Amino acid sequence: MRANDKGRHLMISVLHVIPGWFELISLAFCIGVLVCRIWVFPPSADTASTHGDWLAGMWRWFGIGVGVMIACTTSNLFVRAVEMSGLSFFSVFPILPVVLFRTHFGRVWIIRIAAEILLLISLKVFGQRRDSRVFLVFMLVLAGTVAATESASGHSSDAGDFSLPEITDLLHLLAISIWGGGLLVLSIFLLPEIVKPDDDRTAPRGAGIALRFSRIAGFAVGIVAITALYNGYLYVGSFEALWKSTYGLIVIAKTGLFLLLVNFGAFNRYVSVPLLQEWAGASPQGRGVITRTAFRLFPRLQLEGNGGRVASRFMRSVKVEAVLIVVLLLCAALLRHEVPAIHLHHMGHADGKPMHMHPGER
């Protein structure tokens, strides 16, 4: 490969991965906001006079997130047009109609940008009704549509629309967005505003938020694990391909981050959340088997006096998890624009040399 071709390939890869990463973070955050408002901290649990300022701030960041998605989606159109045509960035404008209306990627792109624009318009037009459950569910459906177009224009789309690989990829992305987006919302908005470690009066509400999110996160983590195993079988195929390809090495890194996050989550679910419940007035007699076992092995974890220390530890843990989620989403963005290991292996390129392969360009 000539030097100028390598430079062009590197530039296109960067223009794929960085916007794709920001798009995944923004999508996860927006889904996290909606999930938290519907199930974790529903409108019935607050009053506008008490929490109006930070709720307004959260919705402003929701709008910024949608704006970032629109910008990244627009960038993706130009990058894909350059890849398909082999032209420079400044020469693809005449062929954009062909890309949009005569390719599978173009049709999916139109659905995605329409859903994102509708998200932004709905937020502006129906902003006064954003605490309505109907509005929240409608916005969640739109965000889910954006996620569906991600799957419909990635590697899974090679199997066809509404195929098992595409549906599995969508479930994987939605589960990560619910889990990871919820962690972002909790760490930035909910916990710092609701939970005050030095004020016992905040214990019931903080314990309720932690318990509800823990249940949702546990369900999402289960889906992530199952779909990740299927995707590994589909796109890696063997241990040899796992170790001898760039795709496989990214999968290893992503798996390590996932396991680390699971450990944090398990500690919070079986130690921190029960202790927060006790800080709020629940009886220790309600502890589950795993929690009782953990306290026998590590007696220093027991609640001692004021629960503020437990609350502070829980909040720090959630912040660390949120950072790890952002890094995990970077791995996801890299995987979406890397040739699957199984393809390299089958084509005799298990050494991981770069190949031009454009998912979703049917």
Secondary structure as GFF3:
##gff-version 3
##sequence-region A 1 362
A	DSSP	alpha_helix	3	35	.	.	.	ID=ss1
A	DSSP	pi_helix	36	40	.	.	.	ID=ss2
A	DSSP	three_ten_helix	43	45	.	.	.	ID=ss3
A	DSSP	alpha_helix	48	85	.	.	.	ID=ss4
A	DSSP	three_ten_helix	89	91	.	.	.	ID=ss5
A	DSSP	three_ten_helix	93	95	.	.	.	ID=ss6
A	DSSP	alpha_helix	96	102	.	.	.	ID=ss7
A	DSSP	alpha_helix	104	125	.	.	.	ID=ss8
A	DSSP	three_ten_helix	127	129	.	.	.	ID=ss9
A	DSSP	alpha_helix	133	152	.	.	.	ID=ss10
A	DSSP	three_ten_helix	155	159	.	.	.	ID=ss11
A	DSSP	alpha_helix	164	185	.	.	.	ID=ss12
A	DSSP	pi_helix	186	190	.	.	.	ID=ss13
A	DSSP	alpha_helix	191	194	.	.	.	ID=ss14
A	DSSP	three_ten_helix	200	202	.	.	.	ID=ss15
A	DSSP	alpha_helix	203	235	.	.	.	ID=ss16
A	DSSP	alpha_helix	239	243	.	.	.	ID=ss17
A	DSSP	alpha_helix	246	267	.	.	.	ID=ss18
A	DSSP	pi_helix	268	272	.	.	.	ID=ss19
A	DSSP	alpha_helix	273	279	.	.	.	ID=ss20
A	DSSP	three_ten_helix	284	286	.	.	.	ID=ss21
A	DSSP	alpha_helix	289	297	.	.	.	ID=ss22
A	DSSP	three_ten_helix	299	301	.	.	.	ID=ss23
A	DSSP	alpha_helix	308	336	.	.	.	ID=ss24
A	DSSP	alpha_helix	341	346	.	.	.	ID=ss25
###
